[in-house]
Amino acid sequence: MASDDRSATAAPRDAVDARKLDRLRALLREVLPHNGFYAAKLSRVADPAGIRALDELANWPFTFKDELVEAAAATGRPGNLTWEPDRYVRYHQTSGTHGRPLPVHDTAADWAWWMACWKTILDRGGVTAGDRVIVASSFGPYVGFWSGFEAAIAAGAMAIPTGGMTSLARLELIRTVGGSVLLATPSYALHLAEVAAEAKIDAAALGVRLVIVAGEPGGSVAATRARIAAAWAADVLDHAGATEIGPWGVGDHHGDGLDVIEDWFHPEFLALETGEAAEPGQLAELVLTTLGRCGAPVIRYRTGDVVRPTWACAADVEAGACPWVRLAGGILGRTDDMLVIRGINVFPHAIDEIVRGFPEVIEHRLTASTRESLDELALEIEDRLDDPDRVARELKIRLGLRVAVRTVPIGSLPRFEGKGRRFVDLRHTPGGRA
């Protein structure tokens, strides 16, 4: 089971902030003399490396992904690199889910920083020597599974790659080697269990004690988390990261959200309604600054992730709670995915959570389109009960939305090994319709 002890990282809030400030100063002292991107961006900031308080960051410029993508398109290399190319030993790239893929480079020292971040994640899951970690990934250029694989090795566990294997072959490997930890996207963890059921294999009897999920929301979505846990008879540990940022978030076995790993990241939150600093509990965009990774830092990076931040009070910390900021419900959506349907704001994530509450619904796909200048939603479901009306009623009750729901043949919707793409937005395409 994942560790129930978040107190290992607990410290008074002022101690956490002091450590972050020291690490930010150290990073800036090393980076600014060599990193042309940030030297130019921070040129109007008086003595950035002498920053006296983290609150001063609010007056610094943001970093946007489009800036990095444009620089890479023009030069063939990321725009925020600190050193000359021969210093970098690792190449990865983003998935391109929200635009063109972005190449990302890391030095050996940067990779050691990745491992330090991942240690927090594996420690939360109680991963140690003796564990056999099955990494269910094709091992393309996406960093998440490479970093998880090598972090498992650093923890003394046996890391087992499965690139190029079919789902059935992966299940057989789990059984053969005695896999105790599965690292996968939430979508693929569910699909792998589905394949097991079709092959008359009891996934719950394979001995997997922990499923670490990453790459998409799901590990902090109660319905999705419950389905994964039931299918594998295992604990579920959520994790969040991004290729251009690093592995910044970790959950616990309670499953009520993600903690920002504030040892190595400083978070800020912009209220969606105002763009100002968010209050506890407000919907906000997450902004992150890396406190390591000197070869490719990001400072005040607009992630586009929608979250709901909460902060532990002093009494909580004294009782052993982690003082890091917690994102209730994990990542709730993307700023560019928010829909306004007949005056109601809704994220695809919210619909996903409701649909996952129906155990008979195997897979689904949501499509947004435009009819007579009004946005509308349509939901396709693979449903063993062939009863779309009950799903439509629940959406109406919980979201106040009428959504057209129809069943499609089981097995007809896409399955995903990487990030699930269950939301199709046709509103800005010619005609706005499928």
ROSE-628746 format. One record per residue (C-alpha): residue number from 0; x, y, z; residue in one letter. Coordinates in Angstrom, 2 decimals. Layout:
<recs>
{NUM {X Y Z} "a"}
...
</recs>
This chain:
<recs>
{0 {0.00 0.00 0.00} "m"}
{1 {1.08 3.59 -0.51} "a"}
{2 {2.39 5.25 2.58} "s"}
{3 {-0.19 7.07 4.71} "d"}
{4 {2.55 9.27 6.16} "d"}
{5 {2.90 12.66 4.58} "r"}
{6 {4.69 13.96 7.66} "s"}
{7 {8.06 12.87 6.25} "a"}
{8 {7.99 16.03 4.17} "t"}
{9 {6.32 18.16 6.83} "a"}
{10 {7.99 21.33 8.05} "a"}
{11 {6.69 24.71 9.14} "p"}
{12 {5.41 26.79 6.23} "r"}
{13 {8.06 29.47 6.74} "d"}
{14 {10.80 26.81 6.60} "a"}
{15 {9.40 25.51 3.29} "v"}
{16 {9.34 29.03 1.84} "d"}
{17 {12.85 29.79 3.10} "a"}
{18 {14.22 26.66 1.45} "r"}
{19 {12.45 27.51 -1.80} "k"}
{20 {13.79 31.05 -1.76} "l"}
{21 {17.35 29.81 -1.21} "d"}
{22 {17.03 27.37 -4.09} "r"}
{23 {15.54 29.99 -6.40} "l"}
{24 {18.39 32.41 -5.67} "r"}
{25 {20.96 29.66 -6.29} "a"}
{26 {19.32 28.75 -9.58} "l"}
{27 {19.22 32.36 -10.77} "l"}
{28 {22.84 32.98 -9.82} "r"}
{29 {23.91 30.03 -11.94} "e"}
{30 {21.50 30.54 -14.84} "v"}
{31 {21.31 34.26 -15.58} "l"}
{32 {24.91 34.83 -16.74} "p"}
{33 {24.48 32.13 -19.41} "h"}
{34 {20.78 31.83 -20.26} "n"}
{35 {19.95 34.41 -22.92} "g"}
{36 {16.22 33.66 -22.80} "f"}
{37 {15.83 34.53 -19.12} "y"}
{38 {18.48 37.23 -19.09} "a"}
{39 {16.33 39.08 -21.64} "a"}
{40 {13.01 38.22 -19.98} "k"}
{41 {14.20 39.42 -16.56} "l"}
{42 {16.18 42.40 -17.83} "s"}
{43 {13.73 44.84 -16.23} "r"}
{44 {13.89 43.12 -12.85} "v"}
{45 {16.41 44.72 -10.53} "a"}
{46 {18.86 42.07 -9.27} "d"}
{47 {16.66 38.95 -9.80} "p"}
{48 {19.17 36.69 -8.05} "a"}
{49 {18.87 38.91 -4.99} "g"}
{50 {15.11 38.35 -4.68} "i"}
{51 {14.16 38.91 -1.05} "r"}
{52 {10.77 37.19 -0.90} "a"}
{53 {8.80 34.82 -3.08} "l"}
{54 {5.96 37.35 -3.25} "d"}
{55 {8.17 39.51 -5.48} "e"}
{56 {7.68 36.98 -8.28} "l"}
{57 {4.20 38.41 -8.82} "a"}
{58 {5.85 41.37 -10.59} "n"}
{59 {8.00 39.22 -12.88} "w"}
{60 {6.94 38.26 -16.43} "p"}
{61 {5.31 34.93 -17.18} "f"}
{62 {6.75 32.21 -19.39} "t"}
{63 {4.40 30.73 -21.99} "f"}
{64 {4.75 27.44 -23.80} "k"}
{65 {4.20 29.20 -27.13} "d"}
{66 {7.43 31.15 -26.55} "e"}
{67 {9.40 27.94 -26.15} "l"}
{68 {7.71 26.28 -29.12} "v"}
{69 {8.36 29.28 -31.39} "e"}
{70 {12.02 29.41 -30.38} "a"}
{71 {12.40 25.69 -31.03} "a"}
{72 {10.72 26.00 -34.43} "a"}
{73 {13.13 28.77 -35.40} "a"}
{74 {16.38 27.27 -34.06} "t"}
{75 {15.72 23.55 -33.69} "g"}
{76 {16.46 23.70 -29.97} "r"}
{77 {14.54 24.90 -26.91} "p"}
{78 {14.79 28.63 -26.32} "g"}
{79 {15.33 28.39 -22.55} "n"}
{80 {18.58 26.39 -22.59} "l"}
{81 {21.33 27.68 -20.35} "t"}
{82 {24.38 25.91 -21.76} "w"}
{83 {25.88 25.07 -25.13} "e"}
{84 {24.40 21.99 -26.86} "p"}
{85 {27.27 19.63 -26.06} "d"}
{86 {26.44 19.88 -22.35} "r"}
{87 {23.08 18.12 -22.81} "y"}
{88 {22.78 14.34 -22.69} "v"}
{89 {19.01 13.69 -22.92} "r"}
{90 {16.40 14.54 -25.51} "y"}
{91 {12.67 14.32 -24.91} "h"}
{92 {9.63 16.09 -26.31} "q"}
{93 {6.08 16.92 -25.33} "t"}
{94 {3.22 14.90 -26.74} "s"}
{95 {1.78 17.74 -28.83} "g"}
{96 {-1.68 17.20 -27.31} "t"}
{97 {-2.14 20.98 -27.01} "h"}
{98 {-0.09 22.14 -30.00} "g"}
{99 {3.19 21.34 -31.73} "r"}
{100 {5.57 18.99 -29.89} "p"}
{101 {8.22 20.86 -27.93} "l"}
{102 {11.76 19.40 -27.78} "p"}
{103 {13.27 19.44 -24.29} "v"}
{104 {16.93 18.83 -23.38} "h"}
{105 {18.47 17.87 -20.02} "d"}
{106 {22.02 17.75 -18.70} "t"}
{107 {23.26 14.95 -16.45} "a"}
{108 {22.78 17.28 -13.48} "a"}
{109 {19.22 18.05 -14.61} "d"}
{110 {18.48 14.34 -14.80} "w"}
{111 {19.73 13.90 -11.24} "a"}
{112 {17.22 16.59 -10.27} "w"}
{113 {14.46 14.60 -12.00} "w"}
{114 {15.45 11.61 -9.88} "m"}
{115 {15.31 13.70 -6.69} "a"}
{116 {11.75 14.77 -7.57} "c"}
{117 {10.73 11.21 -8.41} "w"}
{118 {12.13 9.94 -5.10} "k"}
{119 {9.36 11.85 -3.34} "t"}
{120 {6.78 10.11 -5.53} "i"}
{121 {8.17 6.61 -5.02} "l"}
{122 {8.61 7.20 -1.30} "d"}
{123 {4.93 8.10 -1.08} "r"}
{124 {4.13 4.75 -2.68} "g"}
{125 {6.52 2.84 -0.48} "g"}
{126 {8.50 1.62 -3.49} "v"}
{127 {11.73 -0.03 -2.34} "t"}
{128 {14.27 -2.69 -3.20} "a"}
{129 {12.41 -5.90 -3.90} "g"}
{130 {9.59 -4.24 -5.84} "d"}
{131 {9.23 -5.14 -9.50} "r"}
{132 {8.01 -2.11 -11.38} "v"}
{133 {6.22 -2.74 -14.68} "i"}
{134 {6.44 0.37 -16.86} "v"}
{135 {3.57 0.12 -19.35} "a"}
{136 {4.81 2.46 -22.06} "s"}
{137 {6.02 2.34 -25.63} "s"}
{138 {9.12 4.30 -24.49} "f"}
{139 {8.97 6.92 -27.19} "g"}
{140 {10.43 10.41 -26.68} "p"}
{141 {8.03 11.28 -23.84} "y"}
{142 {9.88 11.78 -20.60} "v"}
{143 {7.40 10.58 -17.98} "g"}
{144 {7.96 6.85 -18.27} "f"}
{145 {11.71 7.15 -18.87} "w"}
{146 {12.04 9.14 -15.65} "s"}
{147 {9.80 6.75 -13.71} "g"}
{148 {11.77 3.77 -15.02} "f"}
{149 {15.13 5.15 -13.97} "e"}
{150 {13.76 6.40 -10.66} "a"}
{151 {12.64 2.86 -9.85} "a"}
{152 {16.19 1.68 -10.47} "i"}
{153 {17.52 4.44 -8.21} "a"}
{154 {15.12 3.24 -5.49} "a"}
{155 {16.65 -0.23 -5.72} "g"}
{156 {13.61 -1.78 -7.38} "a"}
{157 {13.68 -3.90 -10.53} "m"}
{158 {12.49 -1.73 -13.44} "a"}
{159 {10.85 -3.75 -16.21} "i"}
{160 {10.28 -2.11 -19.62} "p"}
{161 {7.42 -3.26 -21.84} "t"}
{162 {7.92 -1.15 -24.96} "g"}
{163 {6.52 -2.78 -28.09} "g"}
{164 {4.54 -5.41 -26.19} "m"}
{165 {0.85 -6.07 -26.69} "t"}
{166 {-1.44 -5.64 -23.71} "s"}
{167 {-1.82 -9.40 -23.36} "l"}
{168 {1.96 -9.87 -23.42} "a"}
{169 {2.28 -7.25 -20.68} "r"}
{170 {-0.23 -9.10 -18.54} "l"}
{171 {1.69 -12.33 -19.00} "e"}
{172 {4.91 -10.54 -18.05} "l"}
{173 {3.33 -9.17 -14.87} "i"}
{174 {2.36 -12.72 -13.94} "r"}
{175 {5.72 -14.22 -14.91} "t"}
{176 {7.99 -11.78 -13.09} "v"}
{177 {5.67 -11.07 -10.15} "g"}
{178 {5.12 -7.39 -10.91} "g"}
{179 {4.20 -5.53 -7.73} "s"}
{180 {3.98 -1.95 -9.08} "v"}
{181 {2.37 -0.84 -12.35} "l"}
{182 {3.20 2.54 -13.87} "l"}
{183 {0.68 3.59 -16.53} "a"}
{184 {-1.75 6.27 -17.60} "t"}
{185 {-5.18 5.94 -15.94} "p"}
{186 {-6.69 5.10 -19.34} "s"}
{187 {-4.22 2.32 -19.97} "y"}
{188 {-4.48 0.87 -16.46} "a"}
{189 {-8.21 0.46 -17.10} "l"}
{190 {-7.71 -0.86 -20.63} "h"}
{191 {-5.15 -3.40 -19.43} "l"}
{192 {-7.68 -4.67 -16.88} "a"}
{193 {-10.29 -4.83 -19.65} "e"}
{194 {-7.97 -6.95 -21.80} "v"}
{195 {-7.32 -9.19 -18.80} "a"}
{196 {-11.05 -9.77 -18.32} "a"}
{197 {-11.49 -10.63 -22.01} "e"}
{198 {-8.64 -13.15 -21.73} "a"}
{199 {-10.13 -14.67 -18.53} "k"}
{200 {-7.21 -13.35 -16.49} "i"}
{201 {-8.03 -12.04 -13.03} "d"}
{202 {-6.02 -8.80 -12.85} "a"}
{203 {-6.83 -8.52 -9.16} "a"}
{204 {-5.02 -11.82 -8.53} "a"}
{205 {-1.78 -10.89 -10.31} "l"}
{206 {-0.19 -9.43 -7.19} "g"}
{207 {0.09 -5.77 -8.21} "v"}
{208 {-0.10 -3.84 -4.95} "r"}
{209 {0.32 -0.31 -6.32} "l"}
{210 {-0.68 1.42 -9.55} "v"}
{211 {1.09 4.75 -10.15} "i"}
{212 {-0.88 6.76 -12.68} "v"}
{213 {0.32 9.78 -14.63} "a"}
{214 {-0.02 11.52 -17.97} "g"}
{215 {-3.67 12.57 -17.66} "e"}
{216 {-6.23 13.34 -14.93} "p"}
{217 {-7.74 10.28 -13.32} "g"}
{218 {-5.76 9.32 -10.24} "g"}
{219 {-7.52 12.02 -8.24} "s"}
{220 {-10.93 11.46 -9.87} "v"}
{221 {-12.86 9.39 -7.34} "a"}
{222 {-14.76 7.25 -9.86} "a"}
{223 {-11.74 6.55 -12.07} "t"}
{224 {-9.52 5.87 -9.10} "r"}
{225 {-12.05 3.45 -7.62} "a"}
{226 {-12.31 1.52 -10.90} "r"}
{227 {-8.53 1.15 -11.17} "i"}
{228 {-8.24 0.12 -7.51} "a"}
{229 {-11.02 -2.46 -7.85} "a"}
{230 {-9.73 -3.89 -11.12} "a"}
{231 {-6.24 -4.48 -9.75} "w"}
{232 {-7.03 -4.88 -6.03} "a"}
{233 {-4.30 -2.31 -5.55} "a"}
{234 {-3.65 1.10 -4.11} "d"}
{235 {-3.58 3.97 -6.60} "v"}
{236 {-1.05 6.81 -6.44} "l"}
{237 {-1.59 9.89 -8.58} "d"}
{238 {1.30 11.83 -10.09} "h"}
{239 {1.48 14.93 -12.28} "a"}
{240 {4.30 16.38 -14.34} "g"}
{241 {5.18 17.87 -17.68} "a"}
{242 {8.18 17.38 -19.94} "t"}
{243 {9.09 21.06 -19.98} "e"}
{244 {8.55 21.47 -16.21} "i"}
{245 {9.37 18.24 -14.43} "g"}
{246 {7.56 15.83 -12.06} "p"}
{247 {5.83 18.41 -9.89} "w"}
{248 {2.90 16.71 -8.14} "g"}
{249 {2.13 13.64 -6.06} "v"}
{250 {-0.98 12.27 -4.38} "g"}
{251 {-1.45 9.74 -1.60} "d"}
{252 {-3.69 6.76 -0.99} "h"}
{253 {-6.53 8.98 0.24} "h"}
{254 {-6.92 10.12 -3.37} "g"}
{255 {-8.31 13.54 -2.54} "d"}
{256 {-5.87 15.53 -4.65} "g"}
{257 {-2.26 16.28 -5.46} "l"}
{258 {0.45 17.93 -3.38} "d"}
{259 {2.81 20.25 -5.26} "v"}
{260 {6.35 19.02 -4.52} "i"}
{261 {7.44 22.33 -3.05} "e"}
{262 {10.95 21.15 -2.30} "d"}
{263 {11.60 21.63 -6.03} "w"}
{264 {8.74 23.77 -7.39} "f"}
{265 {7.21 27.07 -6.39} "h"}
{266 {3.50 27.29 -7.26} "p"}
{267 {1.36 30.35 -7.89} "e"}
{268 {-2.34 30.43 -8.68} "f"}
{269 {-4.23 32.84 -10.93} "l"}
{270 {-7.98 33.00 -10.30} "a"}
{271 {-9.80 32.13 -13.52} "l"}
{272 {-12.33 34.92 -13.09} "e"}
{273 {-9.92 37.78 -12.36} "t"}
{274 {-6.37 36.71 -13.23} "g"}
{275 {-5.32 37.87 -9.75} "e"}
{276 {-3.83 35.69 -7.02} "a"}
{277 {-6.38 33.03 -6.11} "a"}
{278 {-7.87 32.55 -2.68} "e"}
{279 {-8.04 29.07 -1.12} "p"}
{280 {-10.63 26.97 -2.88} "g"}
{281 {-10.93 29.15 -5.97} "q"}
{282 {-10.61 27.71 -9.45} "l"}
{283 {-7.23 28.86 -10.71} "a"}
{284 {-4.57 28.34 -13.33} "e"}
{285 {-1.42 26.77 -11.95} "l"}
{286 {1.83 28.69 -12.49} "v"}
{287 {5.11 26.91 -11.67} "l"}
{288 {8.75 27.90 -11.20} "t"}
{289 {11.38 25.15 -11.13} "t"}
{290 {13.84 25.31 -8.24} "l"}
{291 {16.39 23.08 -9.97} "g"}
{292 {17.05 21.91 -13.54} "r"}
{293 {19.49 24.72 -14.28} "c"}
{294 {20.05 23.55 -17.86} "g"}
{295 {16.42 24.21 -18.86} "a"}
{296 {14.60 26.16 -16.15} "p"}
{297 {11.11 27.60 -16.36} "v"}
{298 {10.20 30.67 -14.32} "i"}
{299 {6.55 31.62 -13.74} "r"}
{300 {5.43 29.08 -16.33} "y"}
{301 {1.75 29.21 -17.26} "r"}
{302 {0.84 25.53 -17.23} "t"}
{303 {-2.74 25.93 -18.46} "g"}
{304 {-3.84 23.42 -15.79} "d"}
{305 {-6.96 24.33 -13.83} "v"}
{306 {-6.73 23.49 -10.12} "v"}
{307 {-8.33 24.35 -6.78} "r"}
{308 {-5.55 25.14 -4.25} "p"}
{309 {-5.80 24.65 -0.50} "t"}
{310 {-3.18 25.31 2.15} "w"}
{311 {-2.61 23.38 5.36} "a"}
{312 {-3.14 25.45 8.48} "c"}
{313 {-0.56 25.60 11.26} "a"}
{314 {-2.52 23.13 13.37} "a"}
{315 {-2.62 20.65 10.50} "d"}
{316 {1.14 20.85 10.06} "v"}
{317 {1.73 20.47 13.79} "e"}
{318 {-0.40 17.33 13.62} "a"}
{319 {1.87 15.92 10.94} "g"}
{320 {0.14 17.05 7.73} "a"}
{321 {2.26 17.95 4.74} "c"}
{322 {2.55 21.75 4.50} "p"}
{323 {2.80 21.73 0.72} "w"}
{324 {-0.10 23.25 -1.13} "v"}
{325 {-2.75 20.66 -2.01} "r"}
{326 {-4.77 20.72 -5.20} "l"}
{327 {-8.19 19.41 -4.27} "a"}
{328 {-9.33 16.92 -6.89} "g"}
{329 {-5.98 17.10 -8.72} "g"}
{330 {-5.95 18.69 -12.17} "i"}
{331 {-9.54 19.67 -12.93} "l"}
{332 {-9.11 20.60 -16.57} "g"}
{333 {-7.29 22.87 -18.98} "r"}
{334 {-7.88 26.56 -19.44} "t"}
{335 {-8.18 25.99 -23.18} "d"}
{336 {-10.69 23.14 -22.72} "d"}
{337 {-13.26 25.08 -20.70} "m"}
{338 {-16.64 25.01 -22.41} "l"}
{339 {-19.51 27.45 -22.04} "v"}
{340 {-22.62 25.49 -22.94} "i"}
{341 {-25.81 27.58 -22.81} "r"}
{342 {-24.26 29.84 -20.19} "g"}
{343 {-22.86 27.05 -18.00} "i"}
{344 {-19.10 26.67 -17.55} "n"}
{345 {-18.01 23.05 -17.72} "v"}
{346 {-14.74 21.14 -18.14} "f"}
{347 {-14.59 17.79 -19.98} "p"}
{348 {-12.97 16.43 -16.81} "h"}
{349 {-16.24 16.95 -14.90} "a"}
{350 {-18.16 14.88 -17.45} "i"}
{351 {-15.45 12.21 -17.38} "d"}
{352 {-15.85 11.93 -13.60} "e"}
{353 {-19.61 11.44 -13.87} "i"}
{354 {-19.37 8.87 -16.66} "v"}
{355 {-16.73 6.90 -14.76} "r"}
{356 {-19.29 6.51 -11.98} "g"}
{357 {-21.21 4.03 -14.17} "f"}
{358 {-19.28 0.75 -13.97} "p"}
{359 {-21.12 -0.66 -16.98} "e"}
{360 {-19.75 2.11 -19.23} "v"}
{361 {-16.50 0.77 -20.63} "i"}
{362 {-15.33 3.74 -22.71} "e"}
{363 {-16.65 7.11 -23.82} "h"}
{364 {-15.98 10.09 -26.07} "r"}
{365 {-17.24 13.67 -25.73} "l"}
{366 {-17.63 15.96 -28.75} "t"}
{367 {-18.26 19.71 -28.69} "a"}
{368 {-19.72 21.31 -31.80} "s"}
{369 {-21.71 24.36 -32.85} "t"}
{370 {-25.27 24.49 -34.13} "r"}
{371 {-26.85 27.82 -35.12} "e"}
{372 {-24.13 29.74 -33.23} "s"}
{373 {-24.74 27.77 -30.00} "l"}
{374 {-22.27 25.29 -28.53} "d"}
{375 {-23.55 21.80 -27.81} "e"}
{376 {-22.19 18.53 -26.46} "l"}
{377 {-22.63 14.95 -27.59} "a"}
{378 {-21.47 11.92 -25.64} "l"}
{379 {-20.85 8.46 -27.07} "e"}
{380 {-20.63 5.56 -24.62} "i"}
{381 {-19.85 1.87 -24.80} "e"}
{382 {-22.45 0.64 -22.34} "d"}
{383 {-23.08 -2.97 -21.34} "r"}
{384 {-26.64 -1.98 -20.32} "l"}
{385 {-27.33 -0.07 -23.55} "d"}
{386 {-29.14 2.59 -21.52} "d"}
{387 {-27.86 6.08 -22.42} "p"}
{388 {-30.82 7.82 -20.77} "d"}
{389 {-29.60 7.11 -17.23} "r"}
{390 {-26.25 8.76 -18.04} "v"}
{391 {-28.00 11.76 -19.61} "a"}
{392 {-30.18 12.13 -16.51} "r"}
{393 {-27.16 12.12 -14.19} "e"}
{394 {-25.41 14.77 -16.29} "l"}
{395 {-28.55 16.91 -16.14} "k"}
{396 {-28.82 16.53 -12.35} "i"}
{397 {-25.16 17.17 -11.54} "r"}
{398 {-24.19 19.73 -14.17} "l"}
{399 {-27.52 21.24 -15.13} "g"}
{400 {-26.79 20.37 -18.76} "l"}
{401 {-28.74 18.48 -21.38} "r"}
{402 {-26.19 16.33 -23.18} "v"}
{403 {-27.10 14.11 -26.11} "a"}
{404 {-25.92 10.63 -25.07} "v"}
{405 {-25.94 7.62 -27.38} "r"}
{406 {-24.50 4.13 -27.18} "t"}
{407 {-22.01 2.77 -29.69} "v"}
{408 {-20.80 -0.83 -30.16} "p"}
{409 {-18.45 -2.10 -27.47} "i"}
{410 {-14.88 -1.90 -28.71} "g"}
{411 {-15.60 0.82 -31.31} "s"}
{412 {-14.11 3.79 -29.44} "l"}
{413 {-10.33 4.37 -29.31} "p"}
{414 {-8.17 2.88 -26.56} "r"}
{415 {-5.07 4.68 -25.32} "f"}
{416 {-1.67 3.66 -24.05} "e"}
{417 {-0.55 7.27 -23.63} "g"}
{418 {-2.74 10.24 -22.82} "k"}
{419 {-6.40 9.53 -23.35} "g"}
{420 {-8.06 11.82 -25.88} "r"}
{421 {-11.73 11.50 -25.08} "r"}
{422 {-12.62 15.11 -25.86} "f"}
{423 {-13.05 16.20 -29.47} "v"}
{424 {-13.56 19.93 -30.02} "d"}
{425 {-15.08 20.75 -33.40} "l"}
{426 {-16.26 24.25 -32.52} "r"}
{427 {-13.45 26.01 -34.36} "h"}
{428 {-13.34 23.72 -37.39} "t"}
{429 {-15.08 24.58 -40.68} "p"}
{430 {-18.78 24.02 -40.09} "g"}
{431 {-18.17 23.24 -36.42} "g"}
{432 {-19.70 19.78 -36.77} "r"}
{433 {-18.59 16.18 -37.10} "a"}
</recs>
